[in-house]
Amino acid sequence: MSQTAAQLVGALVALVWIAALALASVRSFHRR
């Protein structure tokens, strides 16, 4: 159970991190 929870948290963090990077990149590109 602990491993599954850790995997879920890691995947969630990775998705959020990728979304934040993509959003920032799109914003910067659009701003230019």
TITITI-671220 format. One record per atom (N, C-alpha, C): residue number from 0; residue in one letter; atom name; x, y negated, z. Coordinates in steps of 0.05 Angstrom, whole numbers, padded with zeros to 5 digits. Layout:
<node num="NUM" residu="A" atome="CA" u="X" v="Y" w="Z"/>
...
***
This chain:
<node num="0" residu="M" atome="N" u="00017" v="00024" w="00000"/>
<node num="0" residu="M" atome="CA" u="00000" v="00000" w="00000"/>
<node num="0" residu="M" atome="C" u="00018" v="-00025" w="00000"/>
<node num="1" residu="S" atome="N" u="00039" v="-00024" w="00016"/>
<node num="1" residu="S" atome="CA" u="00057" v="-00048" w="00017"/>
<node num="1" residu="S" atome="C" u="00069" v="-00053" w="-00010"/>
<node num="2" residu="Q" atome="N" u="00078" v="-00031" w="-00023"/>
<node num="2" residu="Q" atome="CA" u="00091" v="-00034" w="-00049"/>
<node num="2" residu="Q" atome="C" u="00071" v="-00046" w="-00069"/>
<node num="3" residu="T" atome="N" u="00046" v="-00036" w="-00069"/>
<node num="3" residu="T" atome="CA" u="00026" v="-00046" w="-00087"/>
<node num="3" residu="T" atome="C" u="00021" v="-00076" w="-00082"/>
<node num="4" residu="A" atome="N" u="00019" v="-00083" w="-00057"/>
<node num="4" residu="A" atome="CA" u="00014" v="-00112" w="-00050"/>
<node num="4" residu="A" atome="C" u="00038" v="-00128" w="-00060"/>
<node num="5" residu="A" atome="N" u="00062" v="-00118" w="-00055"/>
<node num="5" residu="A" atome="CA" u="00086" v="-00133" w="-00064"/>
<node num="5" residu="A" atome="C" u="00085" v="-00137" w="-00095"/>
<node num="6" residu="Q" atome="N" u="00078" v="-00115" w="-00109"/>
<node num="6" residu="Q" atome="CA" u="00077" v="-00117" w="-00138"/>
<node num="6" residu="Q" atome="C" u="00057" v="-00137" w="-00147"/>
<node num="7" residu="L" atome="N" u="00033" v="-00136" w="-00134"/>
<node num="7" residu="L" atome="CA" u="00012" v="-00155" w="-00142"/>
<node num="7" residu="L" atome="C" u="00021" v="-00184" w="-00137"/>
<node num="8" residu="V" atome="N" u="00033" v="-00189" w="-00114"/>
<node num="8" residu="V" atome="CA" u="00042" v="-00216" w="-00107"/>
<node num="8" residu="V" atome="C" u="00064" v="-00224" w="-00127"/>
<node num="9" residu="G" atome="N" u="00082" v="-00207" w="-00133"/>
<node num="9" residu="G" atome="CA" u="00104" v="-00213" w="-00152"/>
<node num="9" residu="G" atome="C" u="00092" v="-00220" w="-00179"/>
<node num="10" residu="A" atome="N" u="00073" v="-00204" w="-00189"/>
<node num="10" residu="A" atome="CA" u="00061" v="-00209" w="-00215"/>
<node num="10" residu="A" atome="C" u="00046" v="-00235" w="-00215"/>
<node num="11" residu="L" atome="N" u="00032" v="-00241" w="-00193"/>
<node num="11" residu="L" atome="CA" u="00017" v="-00266" w="-00191"/>
<node num="11" residu="L" atome="C" u="00036" v="-00290" w="-00192"/>
<node num="12" residu="V" atome="N" u="00057" v="-00288" w="-00176"/>
<node num="12" residu="V" atome="CA" u="00077" v="-00310" w="-00176"/>
<node num="12" residu="V" atome="C" u="00089" v="-00314" w="-00203"/>
<node num="13" residu="A" atome="N" u="00096" v="-00292" w="-00217"/>
<node num="13" residu="A" atome="CA" u="00108" v="-00294" w="-00243"/>
<node num="13" residu="A" atome="C" u="00089" v="-00307" w="-00262"/>
<node num="14" residu="L" atome="N" u="00063" v="-00299" w="-00262"/>
<node num="14" residu="L" atome="CA" u="00043" v="-00311" w="-00280"/>
<node num="14" residu="L" atome="C" u="00041" v="-00341" w="-00274"/>
<node num="15" residu="V" atome="N" u="00039" v="-00348" w="-00249"/>
<node num="15" residu="V" atome="CA" u="00036" v="-00376" w="-00241"/>
<node num="15" residu="V" atome="C" u="00061" v="-00392" w="-00251"/>
<node num="16" residu="W" atome="N" u="00085" v="-00380" w="-00246"/>
<node num="16" residu="W" atome="CA" u="00110" v="-00394" w="-00254"/>
<node num="16" residu="W" atome="C" u="00110" v="-00398" w="-00284"/>
<node num="17" residu="I" atome="N" u="00103" v="-00377" w="-00300"/>
<node num="17" residu="I" atome="CA" u="00102" v="-00380" w="-00329"/>
<node num="17" residu="I" atome="C" u="00082" v="-00401" w="-00337"/>
<node num="18" residu="A" atome="N" u="00059" v="-00400" w="-00325"/>
<node num="18" residu="A" atome="CA" u="00038" v="-00420" w="-00332"/>
<node num="18" residu="A" atome="C" u="00048" v="-00448" w="-00326"/>
<node num="19" residu="A" atome="N" u="00061" v="-00452" w="-00304"/>
<node num="19" residu="A" atome="CA" u="00071" v="-00479" w="-00296"/>
<node num="19" residu="A" atome="C" u="00092" v="-00488" w="-00317"/>
<node num="20" residu="L" atome="N" u="00110" v="-00469" w="-00324"/>
<node num="20" residu="L" atome="CA" u="00131" v="-00477" w="-00343"/>
<node num="20" residu="L" atome="C" u="00118" v="-00483" w="-00370"/>
<node num="21" residu="A" atome="N" u="00099" v="-00467" w="-00379"/>
<node num="21" residu="A" atome="CA" u="00086" v="-00472" w="-00405"/>
<node num="21" residu="A" atome="C" u="00071" v="-00499" w="-00404"/>
<node num="22" residu="L" atome="N" u="00057" v="-00504" w="-00382"/>
<node num="22" residu="L" atome="CA" u="00042" v="-00529" w="-00380"/>
<node num="22" residu="L" atome="C" u="00062" v="-00553" w="-00381"/>
<node num="23" residu="A" atome="N" u="00083" v="-00551" w="-00366"/>
<node num="23" residu="A" atome="CA" u="00103" v="-00573" w="-00366"/>
<node num="23" residu="A" atome="C" u="00115" v="-00576" w="-00394"/>
<node num="24" residu="S" atome="N" u="00122" v="-00554" w="-00407"/>
<node num="24" residu="S" atome="CA" u="00134" v="-00556" w="-00434"/>
<node num="24" residu="S" atome="C" u="00114" v="-00569" w="-00453"/>
<node num="25" residu="V" atome="N" u="00089" v="-00560" w="-00453"/>
<node num="25" residu="V" atome="CA" u="00069" v="-00571" w="-00471"/>
<node num="25" residu="V" atome="C" u="00065" v="-00601" w="-00465"/>
<node num="26" residu="R" atome="N" u="00064" v="-00608" w="-00440"/>
<node num="26" residu="R" atome="CA" u="00060" v="-00636" w="-00433"/>
<node num="26" residu="R" atome="C" u="00083" v="-00653" w="-00443"/>
<node num="27" residu="S" atome="N" u="00108" v="-00643" w="-00439"/>
<node num="27" residu="S" atome="CA" u="00131" v="-00658" w="-00448"/>
<node num="27" residu="S" atome="C" u="00131" v="-00660" w="-00478"/>
<node num="28" residu="F" atome="N" u="00126" v="-00638" w="-00492"/>
<node num="28" residu="F" atome="CA" u="00125" v="-00638" w="-00521"/>
<node num="28" residu="F" atome="C" u="00104" v="-00657" w="-00531"/>
<node num="29" residu="H" atome="N" u="00080" v="-00656" w="-00519"/>
<node num="29" residu="H" atome="CA" u="00058" v="-00674" w="-00528"/>
<node num="29" residu="H" atome="C" u="00065" v="-00703" w="-00523"/>
<node num="30" residu="R" atome="N" u="00078" v="-00708" w="-00500"/>
<node num="30" residu="R" atome="CA" u="00085" v="-00735" w="-00493"/>
<node num="30" residu="R" atome="C" u="00104" v="-00747" w="-00514"/>
<node num="31" residu="R" atome="N" u="00123" v="-00730" w="-00524"/>
<node num="31" residu="R" atome="CA" u="00142" v="-00740" w="-00544"/>
<node num="31" residu="R" atome="C" u="00126" v="-00749" w="-00569"/>
***
